[in-house]
């Protein structure tokens, strides 16, 4: 009788996403959340290279796309943050990735709108290009790829939800702090970049040629 009760308790705990350490697939699911966040931050790093390295200033729609990249990364980042405190349930996993899908699809509409704005020849498009495609076209591709990746994570919820893999694995515990810090740095730096471009004005030029804050300060 005691053995039966113990088995039932363990089964209930497992079904609730609770006490047993995550298997390899559950650890991989959490690593995938890390890869998703870092991948979107890497996309923003590429945009920063064009802005600060090549001197190509982003337009308002470009900045809006950056914000949607950050918003999409918030879903799995929330999962990572929860994994540091205990088990991640199926509901929490689905909520995080559902947020990622919605934000990625919303961002893709902004990218698609900008593509359509410049699709009719002889419009040269806005700013420079990478491998023949402008950054907003690459953003559209990245958003759609992100939505597919997040959708796959949702589809594999039973196998990929972390359970308590985040607390059971020292490597995942260390990685959680690093990944969340990277996302915070990119969110903060994007806010600073927007402030430099717009300054204290209500509106930002559609085709910026410099940093208005620095111009207003006489720098």
TORDREN-360623 format. One record per residue (C-alpha): residue number from 0; residue in one letter; x, y, z. Coordinates in nm, 3 decimals, decimal comma. Example, Ala and Ser with C-alpha at 12.3 -4.5 7.8 and 13.67 -1.06 7.14 Angstrom:
BEGIN
0|A|1,230|-0,450|0,780
1|S|1,367|-0,106|0,714
# end
This chain:
BEGIN
0|X|0,000|0,000|0,000
1|X|0,281|0,239|0,093
2|X|0,463|0,163|-0,232
3|X|0,148|0,235|-0,431
4|X|0,097|0,571|-0,260
5|X|0,463|0,666|-0,319
6|X|0,435|0,580|-0,688
7|X|0,113|0,779|-0,723
8|X|0,268|1,079|-0,550
9|X|0,571|1,067|-0,779
10|X|0,349|1,042|-1,085
11|X|0,143|1,340|-0,971
12|X|0,456|1,542|-0,902
13|X|0,589|1,462|-1,247
14|X|0,259|1,549|-1,416
15|X|0,262|1,888|-1,244
16|X|0,604|1,960|-1,386
17|X|0,752|1,918|-1,043
18|X|1,009|1,719|-0,863
19|X|1,199|1,499|-1,107
20|X|1,504|1,640|-1,284
21|X|1,457|1,704|-1,656
22|X|1,573|1,442|-1,901
23|X|1,803|1,521|-2,192
24|X|1,512|1,645|-2,406
25|X|1,397|1,879|-2,130
26|X|1,747|2,019|-2,087
27|X|1,771|2,064|-2,462
28|X|1,438|2,247|-2,457
29|X|1,577|2,497|-2,209
30|X|1,900|2,533|-2,406
31|X|1,685|2,608|-2,709
32|X|1,524|2,895|-2,519
33|X|1,873|3,031|-2,453
34|X|1,965|2,993|-2,821
35|X|1,649|3,178|-2,925
36|X|1,723|3,477|-2,701
37|X|2,091|3,492|-2,800
38|X|2,000|3,453|-3,168
39|X|1,765|3,751|-3,162
40|X|2,024|3,954|-2,973
41|X|2,274|3,856|-3,244
42|X|2,034|3,993|-3,504
43|X|2,029|4,324|-3,317
44|X|2,409|4,316|-3,300
45|X|2,414|4,304|-3,680
46|X|2,185|4,608|-3,692
47|X|2,419|4,789|-3,450
48|X|2,711|4,718|-3,684
49|X|2,530|4,894|-3,968
50|X|2,434|5,184|-3,741
51|X|2,756|5,247|-3,548
52|X|3,009|5,079|-3,775
53|X|2,884|5,192|-4,115
54|X|2,700|5,508|-4,010
55|X|2,359|5,404|-4,146
56|X|2,094|5,549|-3,921
57|X|1,780|5,340|-3,862
58|X|1,442|5,485|-3,954
59|X|1,140|5,469|-3,717
60|X|1,020|5,145|-3,877
61|X|1,365|4,993|-3,831
62|X|1,357|5,082|-3,462
63|X|1,009|4,936|-3,430
64|X|1,135|4,608|-3,575
65|X|1,418|4,606|-3,322
66|X|1,163|4,646|-3,044
67|X|0,962|4,350|-3,171
68|X|1,280|4,138|-3,175
69|X|1,329|4,226|-2,809
70|X|0,963|4,158|-2,731
71|X|0,983|3,817|-2,897
72|X|1,292|3,733|-2,691
73|X|1,104|3,821|-2,371
74|X|0,890|3,505|-2,393
75|X|1,172|3,249|-2,368
76|X|1,364|3,486|-2,137
77|X|1,070|3,462|-1,896
78|X|1,091|3,082|-1,918
79|X|1,464|3,100|-1,842
80|X|1,401|3,329|-1,545
81|X|1,137|3,092|-1,405
82|X|1,369|2,794|-1,452
83|X|1,614|2,950|-1,205
84|X|1,354|2,933|-0,927
85|X|1,204|2,589|-0,983
86|X|1,009|2,371|-1,221
87|X|0,868|2,521|-1,540
88|X|0,519|2,386|-1,604
89|X|0,369|2,315|-1,944
90|X|0,147|2,621|-1,905
91|X|0,442|2,850|-1,837
92|X|0,636|2,702|-2,129
93|X|0,340|2,750|-2,364
94|X|0,279|3,106|-2,245
95|X|0,640|3,207|-2,303
96|X|0,661|3,062|-2,652
97|X|0,313|3,185|-2,740
98|X|0,429|3,537|-2,658
99|X|0,736|3,482|-2,878
100|X|0,520|3,374|-3,173
101|X|0,281|3,670|-3,143
102|X|0,564|3,924|-3,115
103|X|0,752|3,770|-3,408
104|X|0,444|3,774|-3,630
105|X|0,370|4,135|-3,532
106|X|0,727|4,229|-3,617
107|X|0,701|4,051|-3,950
108|X|0,406|4,274|-4,047
109|X|0,621|4,583|-3,986
110|X|0,905|4,436|-4,193
111|X|0,667|4,334|-4,471
112|X|0,518|4,684|-4,476
113|X|0,864|4,835|-4,518
114|X|0,949|4,587|-4,794
115|X|0,632|4,686|-4,981
116|X|0,717|5,055|-4,939
117|X|1,035|5,007|-5,141
118|X|0,943|4,718|-5,370
119|X|0,848|4,915|-5,682
120|X|1,143|5,001|-5,914
121|X|1,333|5,228|-5,941
122|X|1,312|5,274|-5,563
123|X|1,665|5,191|-5,437
124|X|1,540|5,091|-5,092
125|X|1,637|5,234|-4,756
126|X|2,001|5,227|-4,643
127|X|2,251|4,960|-4,738
128|X|2,214|4,594|-4,822
129|X|2,364|4,264|-4,712
130|X|2,406|3,998|-4,981
131|X|2,171|4,196|-5,203
132|X|1,891|4,227|-4,949
133|X|1,814|4,529|-4,732
134|X|1,806|4,490|-4,357
135|X|1,427|4,510|-4,337
136|X|1,405|4,217|-4,579
137|X|1,645|4,021|-4,362
138|X|1,433|4,122|-4,062
139|X|1,124|3,977|-4,230
140|X|1,308|3,650|-4,289
141|X|1,434|3,649|-3,929
142|X|1,087|3,717|-3,786
143|X|0,929|3,436|-3,985
144|X|1,209|3,197|-3,888
145|X|1,165|3,298|-3,524
146|X|0,789|3,237|-3,541
147|X|0,848|2,889|-3,689
148|X|1,111|2,808|-3,425
149|X|0,881|2,921|-3,142
150|X|0,594|2,724|-3,295
151|X|0,808|2,410|-3,300
152|X|0,891|2,464|-2,934
153|X|0,518|2,485|-2,863
154|X|0,450|2,169|-3,063
155|X|0,714|1,980|-2,862
156|X|0,591|2,103|-2,523
157|X|0,562|1,755|-2,369
158|X|0,920|1,666|-2,459
159|X|1,085|2,007|-2,436
160|X|0,933|2,178|-2,130
161|X|1,225|2,219|-1,886
162|X|1,056|2,083|-1,570
163|X|1,330|2,139|-1,310
164|X|1,623|2,101|-1,553
165|X|1,716|2,464|-1,485
166|X|1,780|2,399|-1,116
167|X|1,924|2,049|-1,161
168|X|2,195|2,150|-1,411
169|X|2,480|2,378|-1,293
170|X|2,558|2,472|-1,654
171|X|2,201|2,585|-1,716
172|X|2,200|2,784|-1,392
173|X|2,513|2,972|-1,500
174|X|2,385|3,019|-1,854
175|X|2,058|3,167|-1,729
176|X|2,235|3,462|-1,569
177|X|2,446|3,523|-1,878
178|X|2,157|3,504|-2,125
179|X|1,934|3,733|-1,922
180|X|2,220|3,981|-1,882
181|X|2,283|3,983|-2,258
182|X|1,916|4,055|-2,326
183|X|1,916|4,336|-2,069
184|X|2,224|4,493|-2,231
185|X|2,064|4,489|-2,575
186|X|1,733|4,625|-2,444
187|X|1,910|4,908|-2,260
188|X|2,142|4,988|-2,551
189|X|1,849|4,997|-2,793
190|X|1,670|5,243|-2,565
191|X|1,981|5,462|-2,557
192|X|2,018|5,444|-2,936
193|X|1,655|5,553|-2,980
194|X|1,708|5,844|-2,741
195|X|2,019|5,956|-2,929
196|X|1,833|5,947|-3,260
197|X|1,516|6,121|-3,146
198|X|1,640|6,339|-2,863
199|X|1,364|6,518|-2,672
200|X|1,145|6,562|-2,982
201|X|0,801|6,404|-3,014
202|X|0,869|6,274|-3,364
203|X|1,169|6,122|-3,533
204|X|1,258|6,201|-3,897
205|X|1,161|5,932|-4,146
206|X|1,512|5,946|-4,295
207|X|1,746|6,042|-4,009
208|X|2,088|6,182|-4,098
209|X|2,235|6,206|-3,750
210|X|2,176|6,193|-3,377
211|X|1,933|6,474|-3,292
212|X|2,019|6,469|-2,923
213|X|2,384|6,540|-2,998
214|X|2,287|6,807|-3,251
215|X|2,057|6,978|-3,000
216|X|2,343|6,977|-2,748
217|X|2,575|7,133|-3,006
218|X|2,804|6,830|-3,021
# end
